[in-house]
Amino acid sequence: MIKGILFDLDGTLLDRDRSLIAFLDHQYNRIHALHNIEKDVFIQRFIELDQKGYVWKDKVYQSLIEEMNLDLSWEELLEDYIASFQNHCIGFPGMIELLDYLKEENIKLAIITNGFGRFQMNNIKGLKIHDYFDEILISEIEGVRKPDTEIFTRALNRLGIEPYEGIFVGDHPVNDVEASIKSGIIGVWKEEDFFERPSYECRSIKNLIEIKDILASLS
């Protein structure tokens, strides 16, 4: 019987692609020194350098300023990103419906996410989902990051459940799915075209609400 579901954040609950475009559009409009280049050029190059969030933004902004000869401080742009991204967070369709359902079913919930503590917690609050979760583990705060199985074990222990009683849902085939399976959890891949499909057998979903079907199949 499944007693807990653990989620990745970026690309799983948070539609990071749409959120990032919304933030960059707003940042461009507010910072006039960026207007020396076309908005579309700025947004597209940022997305390319960002690599789905796997390149931290200090490097992204430094590269942008150098490439586009912008009269700006990367530190100023980075701080604006850290402070303001939370105001543009967009969840994937079905997120709130699924979380409401899981709470009604008395299933324990956790988030395990790599990243910086302040930034990731602000984004969770930006999605207005903080109160749904019994535990939130962020790699900077925990001192360990996915795919290290320790962070999964920690989450299970805090929820008070055994590995076989848990499901982990994430978009990264290695950091999320493979690592959770190695931890003894049922790993579910939230399909993402940016990554190659997992090279091993696992359950997969296209939409969050499909978790209800997986729960039904395991009951």
DRENPA-3360 file (N, C-alpha, C; in nm, 2 decimals, always signed):
BEGIN
1 = MIKGILFD = +0.08/-0.12/+0.00/+0.00/+0.00/+0.00/+0.09/+0.13/+0.00 ~ +0.06/+0.22/-0.09/+0.13/+0.34/-0.10/+0.09/+0.44/+0.01 ~ +0.19/+0.48/+0.09/+0.16/+0.58/+0.20/+0.21/+0.71/+0.18 ~ +0.30/+0.73/+0.09/+0.37/+0.86/+0.06/+0.41/+0.88/-0.08 ~ +0.40/+1.00/-0.13/+0.44/+1.04/-0.26/+0.54/+1.15/-0.25 ~ +0.66/+1.14/-0.31/+0.76/+1.24/-0.31/+0.78/+1.29/-0.45 ~ +0.80/+1.42/-0.46/+0.80/+1.49/-0.59/+0.93/+1.57/-0.60 ~ +0.99/+1.57/-0.72/+1.09/+1.67/-0.76/+1.01/+1.80/-0.78;
9 = LDGTLLDR = +1.08/+1.91/-0.79/+1.02/+2.04/-0.81/+1.02/+2.09/-0.95 ~ +1.14/+2.13/-1.00/+1.16/+2.18/-1.13/+1.13/+2.08/-1.24 ~ +1.04/+2.11/-1.33/+1.01/+2.02/-1.44/+0.91/+1.91/-1.40 ~ +0.87/+1.91/-1.27/+0.77/+1.81/-1.23/+0.65/+1.88/-1.17 ~ +0.66/+1.96/-1.07/+0.55/+2.04/-1.02/+0.55/+2.18/-1.08 ~ +0.67/+2.24/-1.08/+0.69/+2.37/-1.14/+0.72/+2.36/-1.29 ~ +0.63/+2.42/-1.37/+0.66/+2.43/-1.51/+0.76/+2.54/-1.53 ~ +0.89/+2.49/-1.53/+1.00/+2.59/-1.52/+1.01/+2.66/-1.66;
17 = DRSLIAFL = +0.98/+2.59/-1.77/+1.00/+2.66/-1.90/+0.90/+2.78/-1.91 ~ +0.78/+2.76/-1.87/+0.68/+2.87/-1.88/+0.71/+2.98/-1.78 ~ +0.75/+2.94/-1.66/+0.79/+3.03/-1.55/+0.91/+3.12/-1.59 ~ +1.01/+3.05/-1.65/+1.13/+3.13/-1.68/+1.10/+3.23/-1.79 ~ +1.02/+3.19/-1.89/+0.98/+3.29/-2.00/+0.91/+3.41/-1.94 ~ +0.81/+3.38/-1.85/+0.74/+3.48/-1.78/+0.83/+3.58/-1.70 ~ +0.92/+3.52/-1.63/+1.01/+3.60/-1.55/+1.10/+3.69/-1.65 ~ +1.16/+3.63/-1.75/+1.25/+3.70/-1.84/+1.18/+3.81/-1.91;
25 = DHQYNRIH = +1.06/+3.79/-1.95/+0.98/+3.89/-2.02/+0.96/+4.01/-1.92 ~ +0.94/+3.98/-1.80/+0.92/+4.09/-1.70/+1.05/+4.16/-1.67 ~ +1.16/+4.08/-1.66/+1.29/+4.14/-1.63/+1.33/+4.23/-1.74 ~ +1.31/+4.19/-1.86/+1.35/+4.27/-1.98/+1.27/+4.40/-1.98 ~ +1.14/+4.39/-1.95/+1.06/+4.51/-1.95/+1.10/+4.61/-1.85 ~ +1.15/+4.56/-1.73/+1.18/+4.65/-1.62/+1.32/+4.71/-1.63 ~ +1.41/+4.64/-1.70/+1.55/+4.68/-1.70/+1.59/+4.74/-1.84 ~ +1.59/+4.87/-1.84/+1.60/+4.94/-1.97/+1.74/+4.91/-2.04;
33 = ALHNIEKD = +1.84/+4.88/-1.97/+1.97/+4.86/-2.03/+1.97/+4.73/-2.11 ~ +1.87/+4.65/-2.09/+1.86/+4.53/-2.17/+1.80/+4.56/-2.31 ~ +1.74/+4.68/-2.33/+1.67/+4.71/-2.45/+1.76/+4.73/-2.57 ~ +1.90/+4.73/-2.55/+1.99/+4.74/-2.66/+1.98/+4.61/-2.75 ~ +1.92/+4.51/-2.70/+1.90/+4.39/-2.78/+1.75/+4.36/-2.78 ~ +1.71/+4.28/-2.88/+1.57/+4.24/-2.89/+1.53/+4.15/-2.78 ~ +1.41/+4.16/-2.74/+1.36/+4.08/-2.63/+1.37/+3.93/-2.66 ~ +1.33/+3.89/-2.78/+1.33/+3.75/-2.82/+1.47/+3.69/-2.82;
41 = VFIQRFIE = +1.57/+3.78/-2.86/+1.71/+3.73/-2.86/+1.76/+3.71/-2.72 ~ +1.72/+3.80/-2.63/+1.76/+3.79/-2.49/+1.70/+3.67/-2.42 ~ +1.58/+3.64/-2.44/+1.51/+3.53/-2.38/+1.56/+3.40/-2.44 ~ +1.58/+3.39/-2.57/+1.62/+3.26/-2.63/+1.76/+3.23/-2.59 ~ +1.85/+3.33/-2.59/+1.99/+3.30/-2.55/+2.00/+3.26/-2.40 ~ +1.92/+3.32/-2.32/+1.92/+3.29/-2.18/+1.88/+3.14/-2.16 ~ +1.77/+3.10/-2.23/+1.73/+2.96/-2.22/+1.83/+2.86/-2.27 ~ +1.90/+2.90/-2.38/+2.01/+2.81/-2.43/+2.12/+2.80/-2.33;
49 = LDQKGYVW = +2.16/+2.91/-2.27/+2.27/+2.90/-2.17/+2.23/+2.84/-2.04 ~ +2.11/+2.85/-2.00/+2.05/+2.80/-1.88/+2.05/+2.64/-1.87 ~ +2.03/+2.58/-1.99/+2.04/+2.43/-1.99/+1.94/+2.37/-1.89 ~ +1.81/+2.41/-1.90/+1.71/+2.35/-1.81/+1.74/+2.37/-1.66 ~ +1.81/+2.48/-1.63/+1.84/+2.51/-1.49/+1.97/+2.44/-1.44 ~ +2.04/+2.36/-1.52/+2.15/+2.29/-1.47/+2.28/+2.38/-1.48 ~ +2.27/+2.50/-1.53/+2.38/+2.60/-1.52/+2.33/+2.71/-1.43 ~ +2.40/+2.74/-1.32/+2.35/+2.85/-1.23/+2.36/+2.98/-1.30;
57 = KDKVYQSL = +2.27/+3.07/-1.25/+2.25/+3.20/-1.32/+2.36/+3.30/-1.32 ~ +2.46/+3.28/-1.22/+2.57/+3.37/-1.23/+2.65/+3.35/-1.36 ~ +2.66/+3.23/-1.40/+2.74/+3.20/-1.52/+2.65/+3.24/-1.64 ~ +2.52/+3.22/-1.64/+2.43/+3.26/-1.75/+2.44/+3.41/-1.77 ~ +2.42/+3.49/-1.66/+2.43/+3.63/-1.68/+2.56/+3.69/-1.72 ~ +2.67/+3.63/-1.67/+2.80/+3.67/-1.71/+2.82/+3.65/-1.86 ~ +2.78/+3.53/-1.91/+2.79/+3.50/-2.05/+2.71/+3.60/-2.14 ~ +2.59/+3.63/-2.09/+2.50/+3.72/-2.17/+2.56/+3.86/-2.18;
65 = IEEMNLDL = +2.61/+3.91/-2.07/+2.67/+4.04/-2.06/+2.79/+4.05/-2.16 ~ +2.87/+3.95/-2.15/+2.99/+3.94/-2.24/+2.96/+3.93/-2.39 ~ +2.87/+3.84/-2.42/+2.83/+3.82/-2.56/+2.76/+3.93/-2.62 ~ +2.67/+4.00/-2.54/+2.59/+4.11/-2.60/+2.63/+4.25/-2.56 ~ +2.75/+4.25/-2.49/+2.81/+4.38/-2.46/+2.72/+4.47/-2.39 ~ +2.66/+4.42/-2.28/+2.56/+4.49/-2.20/+2.62/+4.57/-2.09 ~ +2.58/+4.69/-2.07/+2.63/+4.78/-1.96/+2.55/+4.75/-1.83 ~ +2.57/+4.63/-1.78/+2.50/+4.58/-1.66/+2.59/+4.50/-1.57;
73 = SWEELLED = +2.55/+4.49/-1.45/+2.62/+4.41/-1.35/+2.55/+4.27/-1.34 ~ +2.63/+4.16/-1.36/+2.57/+4.03/-1.35/+2.52/+4.01/-1.21 ~ +2.58/+4.07/-1.11/+2.54/+4.05/-0.97/+2.40/+4.11/-0.95 ~ +2.38/+4.22/-1.01/+2.25/+4.29/-1.00/+2.14/+4.21/-1.07 ~ +2.17/+4.15/-1.18/+2.07/+4.07/-1.26/+2.04/+3.94/-1.18 ~ +2.15/+3.88/-1.12/+2.13/+3.76/-1.05/+2.04/+3.78/-0.92 ~ +2.07/+3.89/-0.85/+1.99/+3.92/-0.73/+1.84/+3.94/-0.77 ~ +1.82/+4.01/-0.88/+1.68/+4.03/-0.93/+1.62/+3.89/-0.96;
81 = YIASFQNH = +1.69/+3.80/-1.02/+1.64/+3.67/-1.05/+1.60/+3.60/-0.92 ~ +1.69/+3.60/-0.83/+1.67/+3.53/-0.70/+1.55/+3.59/-0.63 ~ +1.53/+3.72/-0.63/+1.42/+3.78/-0.56/+1.29/+3.78/-0.63 ~ +1.29/+3.78/-0.76/+1.17/+3.80/-0.84/+1.11/+3.67/-0.91 ~ +1.20/+3.57/-0.93/+1.15/+3.45/-1.00/+1.02/+3.40/-0.94 ~ +1.02/+3.40/-0.81/+0.90/+3.34/-0.73/+0.77/+3.40/-0.77 ~ +0.77/+3.53/-0.82/+0.65/+3.59/-0.86/+0.59/+3.55/-0.99 ~ +0.67/+3.46/-1.06/+0.63/+3.42/-1.19/+0.62/+3.26/-1.20;
89 = CIGFPGMI = +0.61/+3.20/-1.09/+0.60/+3.05/-1.09/+0.47/+3.00/-1.14 ~ +0.47/+2.91/-1.23/+0.35/+2.85/-1.29/+0.36/+2.69/-1.27 ~ +0.26/+2.64/-1.21/+0.25/+2.49/-1.19/+0.20/+2.42/-1.32 ~ +0.24/+2.29/-1.33/+0.18/+2.22/-1.44/+0.03/+2.19/-1.42 ~ -0.04/+2.17/-1.53/-0.18/+2.14/-1.52/-0.21/+2.02/-1.43 ~ -0.31/+2.04/-1.35/-0.36/+1.93/-1.27/-0.28/+1.92/-1.13 ~ -0.19/+2.01/-1.11/-0.11/+2.00/-0.99/-0.19/+2.02/-0.86 ~ -0.27/+2.12/-0.86/-0.35/+2.14/-0.74/-0.46/+2.04/-0.72;
97 = ELLDYLKE = -0.52/+2.00/-0.83/-0.62/+1.89/-0.83/-0.56/+1.76/-0.77 ~ -0.44/+1.73/-0.82/-0.37/+1.61/-0.77/-0.34/+1.62/-0.62 ~ -0.28/+1.73/-0.58/-0.24/+1.75/-0.44/-0.36/+1.75/-0.35 ~ -0.47/+1.81/-0.39/-0.60/+1.80/-0.31/-0.64/+1.65/-0.30 ~ -0.64/+1.58/-0.40/-0.68/+1.44/-0.40/-0.59/+1.36/-0.31 ~ -0.46/+1.38/-0.31/-0.37/+1.30/-0.23/-0.39/+1.33/-0.08 ~ -0.41/+1.46/-0.05/-0.44/+1.50/+0.09/-0.57/+1.43/+0.14 ~ -0.67/+1.43/+0.05/-0.80/+1.37/+0.09/-0.78/+1.22/+0.12;
105 = ENIKLAII = -0.68/+1.16/+0.05/-0.65/+1.01/+0.07/-0.56/+0.99/+0.18 ~ -0.52/+1.10/+0.25/-0.43/+1.09/+0.37/-0.29/+1.03/+0.33 ~ -0.25/+1.06/+0.21/-0.11/+1.02/+0.16/-0.01/+1.13/+0.20 ~ +0.10/+1.09/+0.26/+0.20/+1.18/+0.30/+0.27/+1.23/+0.18 ~ +0.31/+1.36/+0.19/+0.37/+1.43/+0.07/+0.51/+1.49/+0.11 ~ +0.60/+1.48/+0.01/+0.73/+1.55/+0.03/+0.78/+1.60/-0.10 ~ +0.87/+1.70/-0.09/+0.94/+1.75/-0.21/+1.09/+1.72/-0.18 ~ +1.16/+1.67/-0.28/+1.31/+1.66/-0.28/+1.36/+1.73/-0.40;
113 = TNGFGRFQ = +1.43/+1.84/-0.38/+1.48/+1.92/-0.49/+1.62/+1.96/-0.47 ~ +1.70/+1.95/-0.58/+1.84/+2.01/-0.58/+1.82/+2.16/-0.59 ~ +1.92/+2.24/-0.53/+1.92/+2.38/-0.55/+1.95/+2.46/-0.42 ~ +1.93/+2.59/-0.43/+1.96/+2.67/-0.32/+1.84/+2.69/-0.23 ~ +1.86/+2.69/-0.10/+1.75/+2.68/-0.01/+1.65/+2.80/-0.02 ~ +1.70/+2.92/-0.01/+1.61/+3.04/-0.02/+1.53/+3.04/-0.15 ~ +1.61/+3.02/-0.26/+1.54/+3.03/-0.39/+1.44/+2.92/-0.41 ~ +1.47/+2.80/-0.38/+1.37/+2.69/-0.40/+1.25/+2.70/-0.31;
121 = MNNIKGLK = +1.27/+2.74/-0.18/+1.16/+2.76/-0.09/+1.07/+2.87/-0.14 ~ +1.13/+2.98/-0.19/+1.05/+3.09/-0.24/+0.96/+3.04/-0.36 ~ +1.02/+2.96/-0.44/+0.94/+2.91/-0.56/+0.83/+2.82/-0.52 ~ +0.85/+2.73/-0.41/+0.74/+2.65/-0.36/+0.63/+2.74/-0.31 ~ +0.67/+2.84/-0.24/+0.57/+2.94/-0.19/+0.50/+3.01/-0.30 ~ +0.58/+3.04/-0.41/+0.53/+3.11/-0.52/+0.42/+3.03/-0.59 ~ +0.43/+2.90/-0.59/+0.33/+2.81/-0.64/+0.21/+2.79/-0.55 ~ +0.23/+2.84/-0.42/+0.12/+2.83/-0.32/+0.09/+2.69/-0.29;
129 = IHDYFDEI = +0.19/+2.60/-0.28/+0.17/+2.46/-0.24/+0.25/+2.42/-0.12 ~ +0.31/+2.52/-0.05/+0.39/+2.49/+0.07/+0.32/+2.40/+0.17 ~ +0.19/+2.44/+0.20/+0.12/+2.38/+0.31/+0.07/+2.24/+0.27 ~ +0.08/+2.19/+0.15/+0.04/+2.06/+0.11/+0.14/+1.96/+0.17 ~ +0.27/+2.00/+0.19/+0.38/+1.90/+0.21/+0.42/+1.88/+0.35 ~ +0.43/+1.76/+0.39/+0.48/+1.72/+0.52/+0.63/+1.75/+0.54 ~ +0.70/+1.73/+0.43/+0.85/+1.75/+0.44/+0.89/+1.81/+0.31 ~ +0.99/+1.90/+0.32/+1.06/+1.96/+0.20/+1.21/+1.95/+0.22;
137 = LISEIEGV = +1.27/+1.88/+0.13/+1.42/+1.87/+0.14/+1.48/+1.93/+0.02 ~ +1.57/+2.03/+0.05/+1.64/+2.11/-0.05/+1.79/+2.08/-0.03 ~ +1.86/+2.05/-0.14/+1.99/+2.00/-0.13/+2.09/+2.09/-0.06 ~ +2.08/+2.22/-0.08/+2.17/+2.31/-0.01/+2.16/+2.30/+0.14 ~ +2.03/+2.29/+0.19/+2.01/+2.28/+0.33/+2.04/+2.14/+0.39 ~ +2.02/+2.04/+0.31/+2.05/+1.90/+0.35/+2.19/+1.87/+0.35 ~ +2.27/+1.94/+0.26/+2.41/+1.90/+0.25/+2.43/+1.78/+0.16 ~ +2.33/+1.74/+0.09/+2.34/+1.62/+0.00/+2.24/+1.64/-0.11;
145 = RKPDTEIF = +2.27/+1.60/-0.23/+2.19/+1.62/-0.34/+2.16/+1.50/-0.42 ~ +2.05/+1.50/-0.49/+2.02/+1.39/-0.59/+2.13/+1.39/-0.69 ~ +2.18/+1.27/-0.74/+2.12/+1.14/-0.72/+2.16/+1.06/-0.60 ~ +2.23/+1.12/-0.50/+2.27/+1.05/-0.38/+2.15/+0.99/-0.31 ~ +2.15/+0.86/-0.29/+2.03/+0.80/-0.23/+2.00/+0.84/-0.09 ~ +2.10/+0.90/-0.02/+2.09/+0.95/+0.12/+1.97/+1.05/+0.13 ~ +1.95/+1.13/+0.03/+1.85/+1.24/+0.05/+1.71/+1.17/+0.03 ~ +1.70/+1.06/-0.04/+1.57/+0.99/-0.05/+1.54/+0.92/+0.08;
153 = TRALNRLG = +1.65/+0.85/+0.13/+1.63/+0.78/+0.26/+1.59/+0.88/+0.37 ~ +1.65/+1.00/+0.37/+1.62/+1.10/+0.47/+1.47/+1.13/+0.46 ~ +1.42/+1.16/+0.34/+1.28/+1.19/+0.32/+1.19/+1.08/+0.37 ~ +1.22/+0.96/+0.34/+1.13/+0.85/+0.38/+1.13/+0.84/+0.53 ~ +1.24/+0.85/+0.60/+1.25/+0.85/+0.74/+1.17/+0.96/+0.81 ~ +1.17/+1.08/+0.75/+1.10/+1.19/+0.81/+0.95/+1.17/+0.79 ~ +0.91/+1.11/+0.68/+0.77/+1.08/+0.66/+0.72/+0.96/+0.74 ~ +0.82/+0.88/+0.79/+0.78/+0.76/+0.86/+0.73/+0.64/+0.78;
161 = IEPYEGIF = +0.78/+0.63/+0.66/+0.73/+0.52/+0.57/+0.85/+0.44/+0.52 ~ +0.82/+0.32/+0.48/+0.92/+0.23/+0.42/+0.94/+0.26/+0.27 ~ +1.06/+0.23/+0.21/+1.07/+0.26/+0.07/+0.96/+0.20/-0.02 ~ +0.92/+0.08/+0.01/+0.82/+0.02/-0.08/+0.68/+0.08/-0.06 ~ +0.67/+0.17/+0.03/+0.54/+0.24/+0.06/+0.54/+0.37/-0.01 ~ +0.65/+0.40/-0.08/+0.66/+0.54/-0.14/+0.67/+0.54/-0.29 ~ +0.63/+0.65/-0.36/+0.65/+0.67/-0.50/+0.73/+0.80/-0.51 ~ +0.82/+0.81/-0.60/+0.89/+0.93/-0.63/+0.86/+0.97/-0.78;
169 = VGDHPVND = +0.83/+1.10/-0.80/+0.79/+1.15/-0.93/+0.89/+1.26/-0.97 ~ +0.96/+1.24/-1.08/+1.06/+1.34/-1.13/+1.08/+1.33/-1.28 ~ +1.14/+1.44/-1.33/+1.16/+1.45/-1.48/+1.30/+1.40/-1.52 ~ +1.40/+1.39/-1.43/+1.53/+1.36/-1.47/+1.55/+1.21/-1.46 ~ +1.58/+1.14/-1.57/+1.59/+0.99/-1.57/+1.69/+0.94/-1.47 ~ +1.80/+1.01/-1.44/+1.91/+0.96/-1.35/+1.89/+1.02/-1.21 ~ +1.89/+1.15/-1.20/+1.89/+1.21/-1.07/+1.76/+1.18/-0.99 ~ +1.65/+1.17/-1.06/+1.52/+1.14/-1.00/+1.48/+1.00/-1.00;
177 = VEASIKSG = +1.46/+0.94/-1.12/+1.40/+0.81/-1.13/+1.49/+0.70/-1.10 ~ +1.61/+0.70/-1.16/+1.70/+0.59/-1.13/+1.75/+0.59/-0.98 ~ +1.77/+0.71/-0.93/+1.82/+0.72/-0.79/+1.71/+0.68/-0.70 ~ +1.58/+0.71/-0.72/+1.48/+0.67/-0.63/+1.46/+0.52/-0.64 ~ +1.47/+0.46/-0.76/+1.46/+0.32/-0.77/+1.57/+0.25/-0.69 ~ +1.69/+0.30/-0.70/+1.80/+0.25/-0.62/+1.78/+0.26/-0.47 ~ +1.69/+0.36/-0.43/+1.66/+0.38/-0.29/+1.54/+0.28/-0.24 ~ +1.49/+0.20/-0.34/+1.38/+0.11/-0.31/+1.25/+0.17/-0.33;
185 = IIGVWKEE = +1.24/+0.29/-0.38/+1.11/+0.36/-0.40/+1.06/+0.32/-0.54 ~ +0.93/+0.33/-0.57/+0.88/+0.32/-0.70/+0.90/+0.45/-0.77 ~ +0.99/+0.45/-0.87/+1.02/+0.57/-0.95/+0.93/+0.59/-1.07 ~ +0.88/+0.71/-1.08/+0.79/+0.74/-1.19/+0.85/+0.86/-1.27 ~ +0.87/+0.84/-1.40/+0.93/+0.94/-1.48/+0.82/+1.03/-1.54 ~ +0.83/+1.16/-1.51/+0.74/+1.26/-1.57/+0.81/+1.30/-1.70 ~ +0.76/+1.25/-1.81/+0.83/+1.26/-1.94/+0.87/+1.40/-1.98 ~ +0.99/+1.41/-2.03/+1.05/+1.54/-2.06/+1.14/+1.52/-2.18;
193 = DFFERPSY = +1.10/+1.58/-2.29/+1.17/+1.56/-2.42/+1.32/+1.61/-2.42 ~ +1.35/+1.70/-2.32/+1.49/+1.75/-2.31/+1.59/+1.63/-2.28 ~ +1.54/+1.53/-2.21/+1.63/+1.42/-2.17/+1.60/+1.30/-2.25 ~ +1.70/+1.21/-2.26/+1.68/+1.08/-2.33/+1.59/+1.00/-2.24 ~ +1.51/+0.91/-2.30/+1.43/+0.82/-2.22/+1.51/+0.73/-2.13 ~ +1.46/+0.70/-2.02/+1.54/+0.61/-1.93/+1.58/+0.48/-2.00 ~ +1.69/+0.43/-1.97/+1.74/+0.30/-2.04/+1.70/+0.18/-1.96 ~ +1.61/+0.20/-1.86/+1.56/+0.09/-1.78/+1.41/+0.10/-1.78;
201 = ECRSIKNL = +1.34/-0.01/-1.74/+1.20/-0.01/-1.73/+1.15/+0.07/-1.61 ~ +1.05/+0.15/-1.63/+1.00/+0.23/-1.52/+0.86/+0.28/-1.56 ~ +0.78/+0.31/-1.47/+0.65/+0.38/-1.49/+0.67/+0.52/-1.54 ~ +0.58/+0.57/-1.63/+0.60/+0.71/-1.67/+0.46/+0.77/-1.69 ~ +0.46/+0.90/-1.68/+0.34/+0.98/-1.70/+0.37/+1.10/-1.79 ~ +0.27/+1.15/-1.85/+0.28/+1.27/-1.93/+0.22/+1.39/-1.85 ~ +0.12/+1.36/-1.77/+0.05/+1.46/-1.69/+0.04/+1.42/-1.55 ~ +0.05/+1.52/-1.46/+0.05/+1.49/-1.31/-0.07/+1.41/-1.27;
209 = IEIKDILA = -0.19/+1.44/-1.32/-0.31/+1.37/-1.28/-0.31/+1.22/-1.30 ~ -0.21/+1.17/-1.39/-0.20/+1.03/-1.41/-0.15/+0.96/-1.29 ~ -0.10/+1.03/-1.19/-0.06/+0.96/-1.07/-0.17/+0.89/-1.00 ~ -0.29/+0.94/-1.02/-0.41/+0.87/-0.97/-0.43/+0.73/-1.03 ~ -0.40/+0.72/-1.15/-0.41/+0.59/-1.22/-0.30/+0.49/-1.17 ~ -0.18/+0.55/-1.14/-0.07/+0.46/-1.09/-0.11/+0.41/-0.95 ~ -0.17/+0.50/-0.87/-0.21/+0.46/-0.74/-0.31/+0.35/-0.74 ~ -0.41/+0.37/-0.83/-0.51/+0.27/-0.85/-0.46/+0.13/-0.89;
217 = SLS = -0.35/+0.13/-0.98/-0.30/+0.01/-1.02/-0.22/-0.06/-0.91 ~ -0.17/+0.02/-0.81/-0.09/-0.04/-0.70/-0.17/-0.08/-0.58 ~ -0.30/-0.05/-0.58/-0.39/-0.07/-0.46/-0.43/-0.22/-0.46;
% end
